[in-house]
Amino acid sequence: MSIPDLTNYYLFARVAAAGSISAGARELNMPKSTVSRRLTALEESQGVRLMHRSTRGLKLTDVGQAFLVHCESLVAAAEAAQQVAQLVLETPRGEINLSSPYAISQSMLVNLLPEFMALYPEVTVNLMVTNRPVSLIDEGIDVALRVRSHIEDSSLIARPLADAPATLVRSPSRGDVAKINKPLQHPLDLVHFPHLSLHFTSGRYHYELRSKQGDKLNVSYRPRLITDDLMVLREAAIEGLGIVSLPNYLCQQELQDGVLERVLPDWSLPVGIMHMVYPYRRGLLPAVRALIDFLAERLPQAARSSLQVPVTR
């Protein structure tokens, strides 16, 4: 069996992407006659017609469509191999657009980003802090950090970093919460208390709770304070303004110090997944790849200490 000419596979993929032999030849900076001759040789070597040519362009046959998938894989593999060598030679530099929720930015990136930038002095980071879902492609975001109960099924590359459990907490002795003389032993008892919350675009505010026995219960509430800043919610809870759901990494110390206490310890909230998303694997600039690798290593370490909520006093 003869060894195939992989150059012809590459030309076929590029011409198919361009839509015509003329356009493909221009992109490849090759004579049209050469490209046409190489494609004819490819079809002859395969023994089948891969495309129909006309003055309006070209149309792939059914076999050509299936053949193209594998040609594109060969092109991607060749480009990836070339990038391996380039990454060794290139120093990470340039601008990175990073998106992060407030809580991760204020509790983790505040320490990690200075460390990263000290390692890579030629890199500039543009940090967008927002709790709204960002469109990476439309807004030019290279890397986004997210916390969701599940990883979205999309064309984005999603890299799980750590579980991000949350806990219902309140002040044990301050503010309006402490003055309410009502039992708080069952989720339905939550209706007697004021609540604090992040802003939800759906306008529906409720807790999804699961007991240790596996029972599920949704409890709706009307927030007294709504904000995109979890730090504000935490401080408001410490002052006794209401009950709030907080990520463990934002309230562990306060629980240990006794300024907050866990509410309904026999019930739990859905566990979020802290993950990092970016548009594609191939073609990443060295600076973006360096940031992805750095965060993949360091963010789980930063979150690990908060995976378990300590027993409150």
Steps between C-alpha positions, in 0.01 A plus 500: 500500500646834395537786743236771429609851412374688807553831321206418277285430806596843634420670168163327485405624849610857426319514165183355653511767771556776242205387289676494164830404344572861407443626855697212646790563265510867602503412871770240441699738278523228234413497130143392436619245244729336758224474759256359241757244385574389860128456574456293185793282611336460842172382346685259274693355791175449693312362202192712571373847419532731799357818355294638215662804336317777318542865414306589817740311724507146623272264685622201696357159429373288788830315502681834484315625808603193699854521362524868599442421869816291512698748292409775745622278786833459322530876452416561867757244612768657279423848635506370858838337441635827362367688802685267737830618358388862494388493864844384606657797326247770582488693826146569626424863426216725401148562632263244651128565551382311809145491639416401857209520744541746784543233768785317327670826409479645851587184690750322272618703202590786731796287609559283195509764224793696650691172526425413138601843374824486695580173322420651158598869503426544128134402542219751550175377656166670434273362774123533450321439830133415450245243611314504171571232240743643246521405133866412450494538122287815479678678788853389414557308825795259495422321827194510726457362850153377590314324779197299390314197630592333171741570217327636194485276194636733237777547249722654770778309667401457867761394755368408849714637783325423828166448666354822640247409769284768660340527843201682645625725781377771735623707792446316829459812712466823302239697310144418398573130448597446863185680621260264322365256756411223257635144465739430213514121480329432166532673159142627523603697810708722269186694404506676840844658440642775275737391224789638294588390147700540186310648209329236288388611154208256512351697789430172683661470839496160667721252681539149362554289810573131545490316830748236615227245429473620139178701530482806272321826572487837325431800724419836339593826670500875435849649554537806717835580338601409144850562366765349273761531776526198730728694734218745563262211566743344744542822698126559499446150636756561775301812598188286526310642204396161369575140412721448193654223292878548485778298337698316766821673396343835595363410842727233648691741723182674614348164596813411693494838677133460590380821334295283265330168563375233268124484439324164461813281532302189398420654162741592221500722193608386150877478465634732234794418274774757471630472147697686239379541142674616185403492133738236360803286574702573189656831413518633855755775546783407738379756755148354500634146529722608790203653684284191442772270635566730797134525601444128447776432751440774756122555517423146623762549773336828600156341511599171664499631856135605467356171376384412850298733720624486862260412778361825633483590867 
